[in-house]
Amino acid sequence: MKISIRKFLKSPYLNLTAAIVLLVTAAYEVYLGMEEFHLGAEHGLFVFSVIQILKVVPDIAEAVHDLNEGIEARKQANL
């Protein structure tokens, strides 16, 4: 059980989902504060969420690549 929780928490899909939610909420706060410029925590959260998304993209791209290779190998085996 402990291993599965750790695996779940390190999932790139969970990290991507959390980063996207953080990005959307921070972007909304930044948008609301556009009338008067003030540097606040939402700006830092916005930048942090973009960095988190960029960190997860290679993991997901690798998983998609491996999936495509698996599909091609299965097609070749069925021929």
C-alpha positions as CSV (number, residue, x, y, z in Angstrom):
1,M,0.0,0.0,0.0
2,K,2.8,2.4,0.9
3,I,4.5,1.8,-2.4
4,S,1.3,2.4,-4.4
5,I,0.7,5.7,-2.7
6,R,4.3,6.8,-3.4
7,K,3.9,5.7,-7.0
8,F,0.6,7.6,-7.3
9,L,2.1,10.8,-5.9
10,K,5.1,10.7,-8.2
11,S,2.9,10.2,-11.3
12,P,3.6,12.7,-14.0
13,Y,-0.1,12.8,-14.8
14,L,-1.0,13.8,-11.3
15,N,1.8,16.5,-11.4
16,L,0.5,17.8,-14.7
17,T,-3.0,18.0,-13.5
18,A,-2.0,19.8,-10.3
19,A,0.2,22.2,-12.3
20,I,-2.6,23.0,-14.8
21,V,-5.1,23.7,-11.9
22,L,-2.5,25.9,-10.3
23,L,-1.8,27.7,-13.6
24,V,-5.5,28.3,-14.3
25,T,-6.2,29.7,-10.8
26,A,-3.1,31.8,-10.7
27,A,-3.8,33.1,-14.3
28,Y,-7.3,34.1,-13.2
29,E,-5.9,36.0,-10.2
30,V,-3.4,37.8,-12.4
31,Y,-6.1,38.7,-14.8
32,L,-8.3,40.1,-12.1
33,G,-5.4,42.3,-10.9
34,M,-4.5,43.7,-14.3
35,E,-6.3,47.1,-13.6
36,E,-3.7,48.1,-11.1
37,F,-0.3,46.4,-11.2
38,H,0.9,44.9,-8.0
39,L,3.4,42.1,-7.7
40,G,1.8,39.4,-5.6
41,A,2.0,35.7,-4.8
42,E,-0.2,34.8,-7.8
43,H,2.6,35.9,-10.1
44,G,5.0,33.5,-8.5
45,L,2.5,30.7,-8.5
46,F,1.9,31.3,-12.2
47,V,5.6,31.1,-13.0
48,F,6.0,28.0,-10.7
49,S,3.1,26.2,-12.5
50,V,4.6,26.9,-15.9
51,I,7.9,25.4,-14.7
52,Q,6.1,22.4,-13.3
53,I,4.3,21.8,-16.6
54,L,7.6,22.1,-18.5
55,K,9.2,19.5,-16.1
56,V,6.4,17.0,-16.8
57,V,6.2,17.3,-20.5
58,P,9.3,15.2,-21.3
59,D,8.0,12.3,-19.1
60,I,4.6,12.3,-20.9
61,A,6.2,12.6,-24.3
62,E,8.4,9.6,-23.5
63,A,5.4,7.6,-22.4
64,V,3.5,8.5,-25.7
65,H,6.6,7.5,-27.7
66,D,6.8,4.1,-25.9
67,L,3.1,3.6,-26.4
68,N,3.5,4.2,-30.2
69,E,6.4,1.8,-30.3
70,G,4.3,-0.8,-28.6
71,I,1.5,-0.3,-31.0
72,E,3.8,-0.6,-34.0
73,A,5.4,-3.8,-32.6
74,R,2.0,-5.3,-32.1
75,K,1.0,-4.5,-35.6
76,Q,4.2,-6.1,-36.9
77,A,3.6,-9.2,-34.8
78,N,0.1,-9.6,-36.2
79,L,1.2,-9.4,-39.8
